[in-house]
């Protein structure tokens, strides 16, 4: 599984918010070396998913809307796909005879459990 730049940037930005409490996109972009206009789009997705809330105005910015945000919440908000192989998301022609499907299912479950077990709070300790 390869994590997209969008998700990498989104996670870094949310860790910054978790550490600092409130910030403008401009400040986050500068501190984390993330392209400003791309970060604006990321924050739109994060706000639409209910993870962050904006405060408008000249002193505006963003803050975390929820106290406990799991990595999986962030991945889902930014459209990250956790599926490792196509046969786990669609019917496979080898389904009845495939000897490797259980490997992919177990790997997917372990990966999901791990991502579900980590919160932003864990990352800033």
C-alpha atoms as an extended CHARMM CRD file, in Angstrom:
* protein
*
       125  EXT
         1         1  UNK       CA              0.0000000000        0.0000000000        0.0000000000  PROA      1               0.0000000000
         2         2  UNK       CA              1.3090000000        3.3870000000       -0.9580000000  PROA      2               0.0000000000
         3         3  UNK       CA             -0.0430000000        6.3700000000        0.9710000000  PROA      3               0.0000000000
         4         4  UNK       CA             -0.8670000000        9.3590000000       -1.2500000000  PROA      4               0.0000000000
         5         5  UNK       CA              0.7850000000       12.7650000000       -0.8580000000  PROA      5               0.0000000000
         6         6  UNK       CA             -2.6520000000       14.1420000000       -0.0280000000  PROA      6               0.0000000000
         7         7  UNK       CA             -2.9400000000       11.8380000000        2.9870000000  PROA      7               0.0000000000
         8         8  UNK       CA              0.6730000000       12.4110000000        4.0440000000  PROA      8               0.0000000000
         9         9  UNK       CA              0.1590000000       16.1810000000        3.9440000000  PROA      9               0.0000000000
        10        10  UNK       CA             -3.2110000000       15.9310000000        5.6560000000  PROA      10              0.0000000000
        11        11  UNK       CA             -1.7950000000       13.8640000000        8.4900000000  PROA      11              0.0000000000
        12        12  UNK       CA              1.1450000000       16.2450000000        8.9820000000  PROA      12              0.0000000000
        13        13  UNK       CA             -1.2170000000       19.2250000000        9.0130000000  PROA      13              0.0000000000
        14        14  UNK       CA             -3.5010000000       17.6070000000       11.5760000000  PROA      14              0.0000000000
        15        15  UNK       CA             -0.5590000000       16.6720000000       13.7980000000  PROA      15              0.0000000000
        16        16  UNK       CA              0.4710000000       20.3420000000       13.6180000000  PROA      16              0.0000000000
        17        17  UNK       CA             -3.0460000000       21.3690000000       14.6680000000  PROA      17              0.0000000000
        18        18  UNK       CA             -3.0850000000       18.7970000000       17.4690000000  PROA      18              0.0000000000
        19        19  UNK       CA              0.1580000000       20.2740000000       18.8220000000  PROA      19              0.0000000000
        20        20  UNK       CA             -0.7580000000       23.9310000000       18.3300000000  PROA      20              0.0000000000
        21        21  UNK       CA             -4.5250000000       23.9670000000       18.8620000000  PROA      21              0.0000000000
        22        22  UNK       CA             -5.4190000000       26.5540000000       16.2080000000  PROA      22              0.0000000000
        23        23  UNK       CA             -3.7090000000       27.7840000000       13.0800000000  PROA      23              0.0000000000
        24        24  UNK       CA             -4.1470000000       29.2910000000        9.6570000000  PROA      24              0.0000000000
        25        25  UNK       CA             -3.5230000000       27.2090000000        6.5620000000  PROA      25              0.0000000000
        26        26  UNK       CA             -0.7300000000       29.6000000000        5.6260000000  PROA      26              0.0000000000
        27        27  UNK       CA              1.0900000000       28.9780000000        8.9060000000  PROA      27              0.0000000000
        28        28  UNK       CA              0.6700000000       25.1990000000        8.6170000000  PROA      28              0.0000000000
        29        29  UNK       CA              1.8390000000       25.2250000000        4.9850000000  PROA      29              0.0000000000
        30        30  UNK       CA              4.9570000000       27.1820000000        5.9140000000  PROA      30              0.0000000000
        31        31  UNK       CA              5.7670000000       25.1300000000        8.9980000000  PROA      31              0.0000000000
        32        32  UNK       CA              5.2320000000       21.7790000000        7.2920000000  PROA      32              0.0000000000
        33        33  UNK       CA              6.5340000000       22.7500000000        3.8370000000  PROA      33              0.0000000000
        34        34  UNK       CA              3.2400000000       21.8420000000        2.1360000000  PROA      34              0.0000000000
        35        35  UNK       CA              1.9960000000       23.6760000000       -0.9870000000  PROA      35              0.0000000000
        36        36  UNK       CA             -0.5530000000       26.2400000000        0.2460000000  PROA      36              0.0000000000
        37        37  UNK       CA             -3.1920000000       25.7730000000       -2.4690000000  PROA      37              0.0000000000
        38        38  UNK       CA             -3.0460000000       22.0040000000       -2.1530000000  PROA      38              0.0000000000
        39        39  UNK       CA             -3.4350000000       22.2800000000        1.6230000000  PROA      39              0.0000000000
        40        40  UNK       CA             -6.5430000000       24.4400000000        1.1180000000  PROA      40              0.0000000000
        41        41  UNK       CA             -8.1470000000       21.5900000000       -0.8350000000  PROA      41              0.0000000000
        42        42  UNK       CA             -7.1200000000       19.0750000000        1.8060000000  PROA      42              0.0000000000
        43        43  UNK       CA             -8.6760000000       21.1960000000        4.5500000000  PROA      43              0.0000000000
        44        44  UNK       CA            -11.8800000000       21.4470000000        2.5580000000  PROA      44              0.0000000000
        45        45  UNK       CA            -12.1030000000       17.6380000000        2.6040000000  PROA      45              0.0000000000
        46        46  UNK       CA            -11.1960000000       17.5050000000        6.3020000000  PROA      46              0.0000000000
        47        47  UNK       CA            -13.8560000000       20.0900000000        7.1490000000  PROA      47              0.0000000000
        48        48  UNK       CA            -16.5030000000       18.3280000000        5.0460000000  PROA      48              0.0000000000
        49        49  UNK       CA            -15.7490000000       15.1040000000        6.9210000000  PROA      49              0.0000000000
        50        50  UNK       CA            -16.1570000000       16.8080000000       10.3020000000  PROA      50              0.0000000000
        51        51  UNK       CA            -12.5640000000       16.4810000000       11.4980000000  PROA      51              0.0000000000
        52        52  UNK       CA            -11.7710000000       20.2180000000       11.5540000000  PROA      52              0.0000000000
        53        53  UNK       CA            -13.7390000000       23.4180000000       11.8850000000  PROA      53              0.0000000000
        54        54  UNK       CA            -12.8550000000       26.8150000000       10.5030000000  PROA      54              0.0000000000
        55        55  UNK       CA            -13.0420000000       30.2260000000       12.0720000000  PROA      55              0.0000000000
        56        56  UNK       CA            -13.5540000000       32.9370000000        9.4600000000  PROA      56              0.0000000000
        57        57  UNK       CA            -12.0430000000       36.4000000000        9.4160000000  PROA      57              0.0000000000
        58        58  UNK       CA             -8.6600000000       38.0920000000        9.3440000000  PROA      58              0.0000000000
        59        59  UNK       CA             -7.5520000000       36.1110000000       12.3960000000  PROA      59              0.0000000000
        60        60  UNK       CA             -9.2210000000       32.9660000000       11.1160000000  PROA      60              0.0000000000
        61        61  UNK       CA             -7.9110000000       29.4800000000       10.8540000000  PROA      61              0.0000000000
        62        62  UNK       CA             -8.6970000000       25.8930000000       11.7340000000  PROA      62              0.0000000000
        63        63  UNK       CA             -8.9650000000       23.7600000000       14.8230000000  PROA      63              0.0000000000
        64        64  UNK       CA             -9.7220000000       20.1100000000       15.4690000000  PROA      64              0.0000000000
        65        65  UNK       CA            -13.4370000000       19.4920000000       15.8170000000  PROA      65              0.0000000000
        66        66  UNK       CA            -13.0690000000       16.1720000000       17.6350000000  PROA      66              0.0000000000
        67        67  UNK       CA            -10.8110000000       15.3140000000       20.5690000000  PROA      67              0.0000000000
        68        68  UNK       CA            -10.1290000000       11.7390000000       19.4800000000  PROA      68              0.0000000000
        69        69  UNK       CA             -9.2370000000       11.4130000000       15.8050000000  PROA      69              0.0000000000
        70        70  UNK       CA             -7.9390000000        8.0670000000       14.5900000000  PROA      70              0.0000000000
        71        71  UNK       CA             -5.6180000000        7.6780000000       11.6060000000  PROA      71              0.0000000000
        72        72  UNK       CA             -8.3620000000        5.7090000000        9.8960000000  PROA      72              0.0000000000
        73        73  UNK       CA            -10.6910000000        8.7450000000       10.1810000000  PROA      73              0.0000000000
        74        74  UNK       CA             -8.0840000000       10.8440000000        8.3710000000  PROA      74              0.0000000000
        75        75  UNK       CA             -7.4620000000        8.2100000000        5.7100000000  PROA      75              0.0000000000
        76        76  UNK       CA            -11.1790000000        7.9120000000        4.9950000000  PROA      76              0.0000000000
        77        77  UNK       CA            -11.7080000000       11.6890000000        4.9360000000  PROA      77              0.0000000000
        78        78  UNK       CA             -8.9760000000       12.0730000000        2.3320000000  PROA      78              0.0000000000
        79        79  UNK       CA            -10.1170000000        9.1570000000        0.1690000000  PROA      79              0.0000000000
        80        80  UNK       CA             -7.2540000000        6.7970000000        0.9670000000  PROA      80              0.0000000000
        81        81  UNK       CA             -7.9600000000        3.2350000000       -0.1340000000  PROA      81              0.0000000000
        82        82  UNK       CA             -6.7810000000        0.5540000000        2.2500000000  PROA      82              0.0000000000
        83        83  UNK       CA             -7.3490000000       -2.3530000000       -0.1200000000  PROA      83              0.0000000000
        84        84  UNK       CA             -4.0560000000       -4.0330000000       -1.0000000000  PROA      84              0.0000000000
        85        85  UNK       CA             -5.2120000000       -6.2010000000       -3.8900000000  PROA      85              0.0000000000
        86        86  UNK       CA             -8.1800000000       -5.9620000000       -6.2420000000  PROA      86              0.0000000000
        87        87  UNK       CA             -9.6220000000       -9.3450000000       -5.3050000000  PROA      87              0.0000000000
        88        88  UNK       CA            -10.5690000000       -8.0270000000       -1.8490000000  PROA      88              0.0000000000
        89        89  UNK       CA            -12.8380000000       -5.3230000000       -3.2490000000  PROA      89              0.0000000000
        90        90  UNK       CA            -14.4920000000       -7.1960000000       -6.1040000000  PROA      90              0.0000000000
        91        91  UNK       CA            -15.4360000000      -10.7380000000       -7.0500000000  PROA      91              0.0000000000
        92        92  UNK       CA            -12.3970000000      -12.6150000000       -8.2320000000  PROA      92              0.0000000000
        93        93  UNK       CA            -12.4480000000      -15.3170000000      -10.9050000000  PROA      93              0.0000000000
        94        94  UNK       CA            -10.0340000000      -17.3550000000       -8.7420000000  PROA      94              0.0000000000
        95        95  UNK       CA            -12.0600000000      -16.9670000000       -5.5490000000  PROA      95              0.0000000000
        96        96  UNK       CA            -12.8970000000      -20.6480000000       -5.0960000000  PROA      96              0.0000000000
        97        97  UNK       CA             -9.4040000000      -21.9420000000       -5.8680000000  PROA      97              0.0000000000
        98        98  UNK       CA             -7.1350000000      -19.1080000000       -4.7330000000  PROA      98              0.0000000000
        99        99  UNK       CA             -4.6230000000      -20.1900000000       -2.1350000000  PROA      99              0.0000000000
       100       100  UNK       CA             -3.3590000000      -16.6730000000       -1.4030000000  PROA      100             0.0000000000
       101       101  UNK       CA             -6.6040000000      -14.8140000000       -0.6630000000  PROA      101             0.0000000000
       102       102  UNK       CA             -6.3380000000      -15.5410000000        3.0670000000  PROA      102             0.0000000000
       103       103  UNK       CA             -2.9030000000      -13.8990000000        3.1290000000  PROA      103             0.0000000000
       104       104  UNK       CA             -4.3080000000      -10.6960000000        1.6230000000  PROA      104             0.0000000000
       105       105  UNK       CA             -7.3170000000      -10.7490000000        3.9510000000  PROA      105             0.0000000000
       106       106  UNK       CA             -5.1300000000      -11.2110000000        7.0420000000  PROA      106             0.0000000000
       107       107  UNK       CA             -2.7070000000       -8.5220000000        5.9480000000  PROA      107             0.0000000000
       108       108  UNK       CA             -5.5920000000       -6.1230000000        5.3050000000  PROA      108             0.0000000000
       109       109  UNK       CA             -7.0900000000       -6.8490000000        8.7560000000  PROA      109             0.0000000000
       110       110  UNK       CA             -3.7540000000       -6.3340000000       10.5440000000  PROA      110             0.0000000000
       111       111  UNK       CA             -3.1520000000       -3.1040000000        8.6720000000  PROA      111             0.0000000000
       112       112  UNK       CA             -6.6570000000       -1.8580000000        9.5040000000  PROA      112             0.0000000000
       113       113  UNK       CA             -6.2970000000       -2.7980000000       13.1830000000  PROA      113             0.0000000000
       114       114  UNK       CA             -3.0050000000       -0.9260000000       13.3830000000  PROA      114             0.0000000000
       115       115  UNK       CA             -4.3530000000        2.2150000000       11.7200000000  PROA      115             0.0000000000
       116       116  UNK       CA             -7.4820000000        2.0630000000       13.9050000000  PROA      116             0.0000000000
       117       117  UNK       CA             -5.3100000000        1.8620000000       17.0280000000  PROA      117             0.0000000000
       118       118  UNK       CA             -3.4400000000        5.1570000000       16.5170000000  PROA      118             0.0000000000
       119       119  UNK       CA             -4.8530000000        8.5950000000       17.2460000000  PROA      119             0.0000000000
       120       120  UNK       CA             -3.4640000000       12.0820000000       16.7110000000  PROA      120             0.0000000000
       121       121  UNK       CA             -2.9830000000       12.2970000000       20.4720000000  PROA      121             0.0000000000
       122       122  UNK       CA             -0.6810000000        9.2690000000       20.3070000000  PROA      122             0.0000000000
       123       123  UNK       CA              1.4730000000       10.9980000000       17.6980000000  PROA      123             0.0000000000
       124       124  UNK       CA              2.1100000000       14.1580000000       19.7210000000  PROA      124             0.0000000000
       125       125  UNK       CA              3.0380000000       12.5170000000       23.0390000000  PROA      125             0.0000000000
